[in-house]
Amino acid sequence: MIYRSLNAAIQEIRLITLDPAPFVTVKVTDPASQQKSAPTDPVQCRLEHVSLDSSKLLQAFKETPPDKSSSQVDWDDCHKPAAYGDVPQWRYSWGDYVALSYAWGDPTRKRNIVLNGHQTAVGANLEAALRVLRCKQPIRAGYKIWIDALCINQQDLVERGQHLNRMQKIYKQAHDVVIWLGDEEDDSNKAMDLIRTLSSFFRAGQASVLGTALRQQPDLLGRGSWRALSVLLDRPYWDRLWVLQEIALGGYQSPILCGHQAVRWEELYSAIYYFGAHNFDVMFSLIDQERKDAGLPAAGLKRNKLIHLNEEQLVQTQQRKSQLMCMLDLGRKSLATDPRDKVYGLLGLMEASVSDQIIPDYTLPLSKVFTAFTKAMIVASMSYLFHKAQTPSHL
Protein backbone atom coordinates (compact mmCIF):
# COMPACT_ATOMS: atom_id res chain seq x y z
CA MET A 1 0.00 0.00 0.00
CA ILE A 2 1.48 3.35 -1.12
CA TYR A 3 0.30 6.33 0.93
CA ARG A 4 0.16 9.83 -0.50
CA SER A 5 1.21 12.63 1.87
CA LEU A 6 -1.48 14.58 3.72
CA ASN A 7 -1.87 18.34 3.33
CA ALA A 8 -1.81 19.67 6.91
CA ALA A 9 -2.66 23.20 5.73
CA ILE A 10 -6.22 22.14 4.87
CA GLN A 11 -6.49 19.61 7.74
CA GLU A 12 -6.51 16.71 5.32
CA ILE A 13 -7.20 13.17 6.53
CA ARG A 14 -7.76 9.83 4.81
CA LEU A 15 -11.12 8.07 4.94
CA ILE A 16 -12.38 4.67 3.83
CA THR A 17 -15.38 4.35 1.53
CA LEU A 18 -16.85 0.86 1.83
CA ASP A 19 -18.62 -0.74 -1.12
CA PRO A 20 -22.06 -1.84 0.13
CA ALA A 21 -22.65 -5.57 0.53
CA PRO A 22 -24.75 -7.06 -2.26
CA PHE A 23 -28.34 -7.81 -1.32
CA VAL A 24 -28.93 -11.49 -0.65
CA THR A 25 -32.44 -12.86 -0.91
CA VAL A 26 -32.72 -15.73 1.53
CA LYS A 27 -35.83 -17.18 3.08
CA VAL A 28 -35.04 -17.19 6.78
CA THR A 29 -37.14 -19.38 9.01
CA ASP A 30 -34.79 -19.15 11.97
CA PRO A 31 -33.70 -15.58 12.86
CA ALA A 32 -30.55 -17.02 14.46
CA SER A 33 -29.40 -18.18 11.02
CA GLN A 34 -29.66 -14.72 9.46
CA GLN A 35 -26.00 -13.82 10.05
CA LYS A 36 -24.89 -17.07 8.44
CA SER A 37 -26.61 -16.02 5.20
CA ALA A 38 -24.57 -12.81 4.93
CA PRO A 39 -22.45 -12.34 1.77
CA THR A 40 -19.03 -13.99 1.87
CA ASP A 41 -17.42 -12.11 -1.05
CA PRO A 42 -14.32 -10.02 -0.21
CA VAL A 43 -14.80 -6.66 1.47
CA GLN A 44 -14.01 -3.93 -1.06
CA CYS A 45 -13.19 -0.33 -0.21
CA ARG A 46 -11.35 2.80 -1.32
CA LEU A 47 -8.99 5.12 0.55
CA GLU A 48 -9.65 8.81 -0.13
CA HIS A 49 -8.28 12.17 1.00
CA VAL A 50 -10.73 14.74 2.42
CA SER A 51 -10.40 18.03 4.29
CA LEU A 52 -11.82 18.80 7.74
CA ASP A 53 -11.15 22.51 7.19
CA SER A 54 -14.14 24.70 8.05
CA SER A 55 -14.19 25.94 4.44
CA LYS A 56 -15.47 22.49 3.48
CA LEU A 57 -18.46 22.73 5.80
CA LEU A 58 -21.76 23.34 4.04
CA GLN A 59 -23.27 26.78 4.64
CA ALA A 60 -25.88 25.58 7.14
CA PHE A 61 -23.14 24.19 9.37
CA LYS A 62 -20.88 27.21 8.98
CA GLU A 63 -23.59 29.27 10.65
CA THR A 64 -24.25 26.64 13.35
CA PRO A 65 -21.47 24.34 14.61
CA PRO A 66 -21.96 20.69 13.61
CA ASP A 67 -24.15 18.85 16.13
CA LYS A 68 -23.80 15.08 16.04
CA SER A 69 -26.77 14.41 18.32
CA SER A 70 -29.31 16.36 16.25
CA SER A 71 -29.30 13.89 13.34
CA GLN A 72 -29.06 10.32 14.60
CA VAL A 73 -28.58 7.58 12.06
CA ASP A 74 -29.85 4.03 12.41
CA TRP A 75 -27.23 1.34 12.99
CA ASP A 76 -29.66 -1.38 14.04
CA ASP A 77 -30.68 -3.24 10.91
CA CYS A 78 -28.70 -4.87 8.12
CA HIS A 79 -29.96 -4.21 4.57
CA LYS A 80 -32.67 -1.91 5.94
CA PRO A 81 -34.04 0.03 2.95
CA ALA A 82 -33.98 3.79 3.27
CA ALA A 83 -37.27 5.63 3.16
CA TYR A 84 -38.03 7.49 -0.06
CA GLY A 85 -36.18 10.79 -0.06
CA ASP A 86 -34.30 9.83 3.12
CA VAL A 87 -30.95 11.38 2.19
CA PRO A 88 -28.39 12.02 4.97
CA GLN A 89 -27.80 15.64 5.88
CA TRP A 90 -24.13 15.87 5.02
CA ARG A 91 -22.07 18.39 6.97
CA TYR A 92 -19.22 18.68 4.47
CA SER A 93 -19.07 19.38 0.76
CA TRP A 94 -17.56 15.89 0.29
CA GLY A 95 -20.14 14.13 2.52
CA ASP A 96 -19.62 12.94 6.12
CA TYR A 97 -17.83 10.32 8.17
CA VAL A 98 -17.84 8.13 11.26
CA ALA A 99 -14.83 6.90 13.25
CA LEU A 100 -14.32 3.26 14.23
CA SER A 101 -13.31 2.23 17.74
CA TYR A 102 -12.19 -1.40 17.95
CA ALA A 103 -9.49 -3.74 19.26
CA TRP A 104 -6.75 -4.66 16.80
CA GLY A 105 -6.62 -8.21 18.17
CA ASP A 106 -4.04 -10.92 17.54
CA PRO A 107 -1.54 -9.48 15.02
CA THR A 108 -0.93 -12.96 13.55
CA ARG A 109 -4.59 -13.40 12.54
CA LYS A 110 -5.00 -11.70 9.16
CA ARG A 111 -7.70 -11.61 6.49
CA ASN A 112 -7.64 -10.02 3.05
CA ILE A 113 -9.76 -7.13 1.85
CA VAL A 114 -9.62 -5.32 -1.49
CA LEU A 115 -8.36 -1.76 -0.98
CA ASN A 116 -8.07 0.53 -4.01
CA GLY A 117 -8.20 -2.58 -6.18
CA HIS A 118 -5.38 -4.40 -4.38
CA GLN A 119 -5.55 -7.26 -1.91
CA THR A 120 -4.54 -5.96 1.52
CA ALA A 121 -4.08 -7.96 4.71
CA VAL A 122 -5.80 -6.53 7.80
CA GLY A 123 -6.51 -7.85 11.28
CA ALA A 124 -9.26 -10.47 11.45
CA ASN A 125 -11.32 -8.34 13.86
CA LEU A 126 -11.17 -5.31 11.57
CA GLU A 127 -12.21 -7.40 8.55
CA ALA A 128 -15.17 -8.71 10.56
CA ALA A 129 -16.17 -5.15 11.46
CA LEU A 130 -15.98 -4.00 7.83
CA ARG A 131 -18.04 -7.02 6.74
CA VAL A 132 -20.84 -6.00 9.11
CA LEU A 133 -20.54 -2.24 8.52
CA ARG A 134 -20.94 -2.58 4.75
CA CYS A 135 -24.45 -3.93 5.42
CA LYS A 136 -25.48 -1.03 7.64
CA GLN A 137 -27.74 1.67 6.27
CA PRO A 138 -25.46 4.65 7.13
CA ILE A 139 -22.60 3.08 5.16
CA ARG A 140 -24.91 2.14 2.29
CA ALA A 141 -26.10 5.77 2.31
CA GLY A 142 -22.54 7.02 1.84
CA TYR A 143 -20.94 7.68 5.23
CA LYS A 144 -17.17 7.25 5.06
CA ILE A 145 -15.13 5.68 7.89
CA TRP A 146 -11.95 6.74 9.67
CA ILE A 147 -9.97 3.64 10.75
CA ASP A 148 -6.58 4.07 12.37
CA ALA A 149 -5.02 0.91 10.89
CA LEU A 150 -5.81 2.02 7.33
CA CYS A 151 -6.07 5.81 7.44
CA ILE A 152 -2.67 6.31 9.09
CA ASN A 153 0.50 5.07 7.45
CA GLN A 154 1.47 2.80 10.32
CA GLN A 155 4.97 2.28 8.88
CA ASP A 156 5.74 6.01 9.08
CA LEU A 157 6.66 6.89 12.68
CA VAL A 158 6.60 10.62 11.91
CA GLU A 159 3.09 10.48 10.49
CA ARG A 160 1.91 8.35 13.41
CA GLY A 161 3.21 10.97 15.81
CA GLN A 162 1.61 13.83 13.87
CA HIS A 163 -1.77 12.09 13.91
CA LEU A 164 -1.81 11.89 17.69
CA ASN A 165 -2.34 15.64 17.92
CA ARG A 166 -5.25 15.32 15.49
CA MET A 167 -7.04 12.38 17.11
CA GLN A 168 -9.17 14.58 19.32
CA LYS A 169 -10.56 16.48 16.34
CA ILE A 170 -11.03 13.34 14.22
CA TYR A 171 -13.08 11.53 16.87
CA LYS A 172 -14.86 14.59 18.22
CA GLN A 173 -15.98 15.76 14.77
CA ALA A 174 -17.02 12.32 13.54
CA HIS A 175 -20.77 12.05 13.12
CA ASP A 176 -20.62 8.88 15.22
CA VAL A 177 -17.87 6.95 16.96
CA VAL A 178 -18.86 3.38 16.13
CA ILE A 179 -17.81 0.93 18.84
CA TRP A 180 -17.14 -2.58 17.49
CA LEU A 181 -17.04 -5.33 20.14
CA GLY A 182 -16.58 -8.19 17.69
CA ASP A 183 -18.57 -10.97 16.05
CA GLU A 184 -21.66 -12.54 17.56
CA GLU A 185 -20.59 -15.28 19.98
CA ASP A 186 -21.05 -16.47 23.56
CA ASP A 187 -24.77 -15.61 23.42
CA SER A 188 -23.94 -11.97 22.74
CA ASN A 189 -27.40 -11.44 21.21
CA LYS A 190 -28.89 -12.29 24.61
CA ALA A 191 -26.58 -9.71 26.19
CA MET A 192 -27.59 -6.99 23.73
CA ASP A 193 -31.28 -7.78 24.26
CA LEU A 194 -30.77 -7.60 28.03
CA ILE A 195 -29.09 -4.19 27.73
CA ARG A 196 -32.09 -2.86 25.79
CA THR A 197 -34.55 -4.30 28.30
CA LEU A 198 -32.82 -2.97 31.42
CA SER A 199 -32.35 0.43 29.81
CA SER A 200 -35.98 0.68 28.69
CA PHE A 201 -37.27 -0.22 32.17
CA PHE A 202 -35.05 2.43 33.72
CA ARG A 203 -36.17 5.10 31.23
CA ALA A 204 -39.80 4.20 31.93
CA GLY A 205 -39.25 4.62 35.67
CA GLN A 206 -39.86 0.90 36.23
CA ALA A 207 -36.38 -0.26 37.31
CA SER A 208 -37.51 -1.15 40.83
CA VAL A 209 -40.56 -2.99 39.50
CA LEU A 210 -38.39 -5.18 37.26
CA GLY A 211 -35.93 -5.73 40.10
CA THR A 212 -38.71 -7.02 42.35
CA ALA A 213 -39.93 -9.35 39.60
CA LEU A 214 -36.40 -10.72 39.08
CA ARG A 215 -36.04 -11.50 42.78
CA GLN A 216 -39.18 -13.61 42.54
CA GLN A 217 -38.43 -15.11 39.11
CA PRO A 218 -34.67 -15.14 38.34
CA ASP A 219 -35.11 -16.56 34.81
CA LEU A 220 -37.64 -13.88 33.83
CA LEU A 221 -35.38 -12.34 31.17
CA GLY A 222 -34.02 -15.61 29.84
CA ARG A 223 -31.60 -18.04 31.39
CA GLY A 224 -28.01 -17.30 30.42
CA SER A 225 -28.63 -13.62 29.68
CA TRP A 226 -26.74 -12.38 32.75
CA ARG A 227 -23.75 -14.60 32.05
CA ALA A 228 -23.78 -13.36 28.45
CA LEU A 229 -23.79 -9.73 29.63
CA SER A 230 -20.79 -10.29 31.89
CA VAL A 231 -18.90 -12.10 29.11
CA LEU A 232 -19.66 -9.25 26.68
CA LEU A 233 -18.01 -6.82 29.10
CA ASP A 234 -15.06 -9.20 29.44
CA ARG A 235 -14.15 -8.84 25.76
CA PRO A 236 -10.65 -7.57 24.93
CA TYR A 237 -12.06 -4.29 23.61
CA TRP A 238 -12.69 -2.96 27.11
CA ASP A 239 -9.07 -3.52 28.21
CA ARG A 240 -7.56 -1.54 25.32
CA LEU A 241 -6.05 1.84 26.27
CA TRP A 242 -7.10 3.73 23.15
CA VAL A 243 -10.82 3.14 23.77
CA LEU A 244 -10.70 5.49 26.76
CA GLN A 245 -10.15 8.48 24.48
CA GLU A 246 -12.36 7.17 21.68
CA ILE A 247 -15.41 6.52 23.89
CA ALA A 248 -14.99 9.79 25.77
CA LEU A 249 -14.86 11.82 22.55
CA GLY A 250 -17.72 9.86 20.98
CA GLY A 251 -20.47 10.88 23.38
CA TYR A 252 -23.57 9.24 24.80
CA GLN A 253 -25.15 8.44 21.41
CA SER A 254 -22.23 6.31 20.18
CA PRO A 255 -23.50 3.05 18.65
CA ILE A 256 -22.10 -0.18 20.08
CA LEU A 257 -22.08 -3.05 17.57
CA CYS A 258 -21.69 -6.73 18.34
CA GLY A 259 -22.27 -8.86 15.28
CA HIS A 260 -25.25 -7.28 13.52
CA GLN A 261 -26.89 -6.03 16.70
CA ALA A 262 -26.53 -2.47 17.97
CA VAL A 263 -27.26 -0.49 21.12
CA ARG A 264 -26.26 3.06 22.07
CA TRP A 265 -23.74 4.00 24.76
CA GLU A 266 -26.54 5.62 26.76
CA GLU A 267 -28.43 2.30 26.75
CA LEU A 268 -25.40 0.39 28.01
CA TYR A 269 -24.75 2.97 30.73
CA SER A 270 -28.41 3.06 31.79
CA ALA A 271 -28.47 -0.74 32.01
CA ILE A 272 -25.22 -1.18 33.96
CA TYR A 273 -25.18 1.92 36.13
CA TYR A 274 -28.67 3.32 36.58
CA PHE A 275 -30.60 0.03 36.59
CA GLY A 276 -27.84 -1.50 38.70
CA ALA A 277 -28.02 1.36 41.21
CA HIS A 278 -31.63 0.38 41.93
CA ASN A 279 -31.02 -3.37 41.83
CA PHE A 280 -27.38 -3.96 42.70
CA ASP A 281 -28.07 -7.07 44.78
CA VAL A 282 -30.20 -8.98 42.30
CA MET A 283 -28.10 -8.01 39.26
CA PHE A 284 -24.84 -9.30 40.68
CA SER A 285 -26.35 -12.35 42.38
CA LEU A 286 -27.79 -13.43 39.01
CA ILE A 287 -24.46 -12.80 37.25
CA ASP A 288 -22.50 -14.70 39.91
CA GLN A 289 -24.91 -17.66 39.83
CA GLU A 290 -24.98 -17.96 36.04
CA ARG A 291 -21.20 -17.66 35.76
CA LYS A 292 -20.80 -20.31 38.46
CA ASP A 293 -23.23 -22.63 36.64
CA ALA A 294 -21.17 -22.16 33.46
CA GLY A 295 -17.91 -22.90 35.25
CA LEU A 296 -16.66 -19.32 34.95
CA PRO A 297 -14.89 -17.37 37.71
CA ALA A 298 -16.63 -14.44 39.35
CA ALA A 299 -16.37 -11.14 37.44
CA GLY A 300 -17.81 -7.66 37.59
CA LEU A 301 -19.20 -5.50 34.80
CA LYS A 302 -16.36 -2.95 34.58
CA ARG A 303 -18.81 -0.62 36.29
CA ASN A 304 -16.17 1.79 37.63
CA LYS A 305 -14.57 2.12 34.19
CA LEU A 306 -17.96 2.85 32.60
CA ILE A 307 -18.67 5.49 35.25
CA HIS A 308 -15.35 7.28 34.61
CA LEU A 309 -15.83 7.10 30.84
CA ASN A 310 -19.32 8.54 31.14
CA GLU A 311 -17.96 11.34 33.34
CA GLU A 312 -15.25 12.04 30.78
CA GLN A 313 -17.91 12.42 28.09
CA LEU A 314 -19.41 15.16 30.27
CA VAL A 315 -15.95 16.74 30.68
CA GLN A 316 -15.62 16.85 26.89
CA THR A 317 -18.94 18.72 26.62
CA GLN A 318 -17.84 21.08 29.43
CA GLN A 319 -20.45 19.78 31.87
CA ARG A 320 -17.81 18.53 34.33
CA LYS A 321 -14.35 19.59 35.47
CA SER A 322 -11.29 17.72 34.24
CA GLN A 323 -10.67 14.30 35.80
CA LEU A 324 -7.32 13.65 34.12
CA MET A 325 -5.83 11.81 37.09
CA CYS A 326 -8.71 9.29 37.00
CA MET A 327 -8.18 8.74 33.28
CA LEU A 328 -4.42 8.35 33.78
CA ASP A 329 -5.14 5.69 36.40
CA LEU A 330 -7.46 3.87 33.98
CA GLY A 331 -4.79 4.16 31.29
CA ARG A 332 -2.16 2.70 33.61
CA LYS A 333 -4.34 -0.39 34.05
CA SER A 334 -5.17 -0.68 30.33
CA LEU A 335 -3.33 -2.53 27.59
CA ALA A 336 -1.21 -0.86 24.89
CA THR A 337 1.10 -2.47 22.34
CA ASP A 338 3.51 0.47 22.64
CA PRO A 339 4.05 1.70 26.24
CA ARG A 340 4.50 5.26 24.93
CA ASP A 341 0.76 5.22 24.33
CA LYS A 342 0.19 5.35 28.08
CA VAL A 343 0.79 9.07 27.46
CA TYR A 344 0.07 9.52 23.77
CA GLY A 345 -3.20 7.56 23.91
CA LEU A 346 -4.69 10.09 26.33
CA LEU A 347 -3.48 13.33 24.71
CA GLY A 348 -6.97 14.09 23.40
CA LEU A 349 -8.33 14.13 26.96
CA MET A 350 -5.66 16.42 28.41
CA GLU A 351 -6.12 20.13 28.88
CA ALA A 352 -4.30 22.21 26.28
CA SER A 353 -1.95 23.54 28.97
CA VAL A 354 -0.51 20.00 29.17
CA SER A 355 -1.03 18.51 25.69
CA ASP A 356 0.40 21.57 23.88
CA GLN A 357 3.75 20.93 25.55
CA ILE A 358 4.00 17.34 24.33
CA ILE A 359 5.27 16.58 20.83
CA PRO A 360 4.51 12.90 20.10
CA ASP A 361 7.57 11.07 18.85
CA TYR A 362 7.67 7.28 18.65
CA THR A 363 11.43 7.35 18.13
CA LEU A 364 12.00 8.64 21.67
CA PRO A 365 13.01 6.25 24.47
CA LEU A 366 10.18 5.49 26.88
CA SER A 367 11.95 7.27 29.74
CA LYS A 368 12.04 10.53 27.78
CA VAL A 369 8.33 10.28 26.92
CA PHE A 370 7.39 9.87 30.59
CA THR A 371 9.81 12.60 31.65
CA ALA A 372 8.37 15.06 29.11
CA PHE A 373 4.84 14.30 30.30
CA THR A 374 5.77 14.76 33.97
CA LYS A 375 7.46 18.06 33.17
CA ALA A 376 4.38 19.23 31.21
CA MET A 377 2.13 18.41 34.18
CA ILE A 378 4.40 20.28 36.61
CA VAL A 379 4.67 23.36 34.36
CA ALA A 380 0.91 23.46 33.79
CA SER A 381 0.23 23.08 37.53
CA MET A 382 2.71 25.82 38.47
CA SER A 383 1.24 28.13 35.85
CA TYR A 384 -2.24 27.51 37.25
CA LEU A 385 -1.11 28.15 40.83
CA PHE A 386 0.72 31.33 39.81
CA HIS A 387 -2.35 32.59 37.95
CA LYS A 388 -4.57 31.78 40.91
CA ALA A 389 -2.22 33.62 43.28
CA GLN A 390 -2.35 36.71 41.06
CA THR A 391 -6.14 36.68 40.92
CA PRO A 392 -7.84 38.72 43.68
CA SER A 393 -10.14 36.59 45.80
CA HIS A 394 -13.69 37.69 46.34
CA LEU A 395 -14.72 36.52 49.78
Secondary structure, DSSP 8 states (H G I E B T S, - for coil): -------GGGTEEEEEEE----------SSGGGTGGGS--S--EEEEEEEE-SGGGB-HHHHHS---GGGS----S-BT----TT-----SBTTB-EEEEE-----TT-EEEEEETTEEEEEEHHHHHHHHHHTTBHHHHHT-EEE-HHHHS-TT-HHHHHHHHTTHHHHHHHSS-EEEEEESS-TTHHHHHHHHHHHHHHHHTT-HHHHHHHHHH-TTTT-TTHHHHHHHHTTSGGGGBTHHHHHHHHH-TT-EEEETTEEEEHHHHHIIIIIHHHHSHHHHHHHHHHHHHHTT-------HHHHHHHHHHHHHHTTSS---HHHHHHHHHTSB-SSTTHHHHTTGGGS-HHHHTT----TTS-HHHHHHHHHHHHHHHHHHHHHHHHHS----
